[in-house]
């Protein structure tokens, strides 16, 4: 009976020693990985800041380009409106010119006939 207790105690002690060794190995592994985790997190922050700034720069450039395009569109639209108005005016002058000539030919003021 005493031998069985001693045998069980030895087996139990061996298992405890094995668990302590595994714990020590895991602890060392965690200590080794922890700085890597911090470095990785810092790199992520740095990259996030860099690309965040670049993204902001791209958005600003896009807004500027959009404003330039809007301004050019407004200028082109104003020129189109002016061109349409000039076209209508020239058409009115073209169609009214023969009527004026007919009026002059019918009622000549320049000769004493």
Helices and strands as residue ranges (DSSP letters): H 2-106
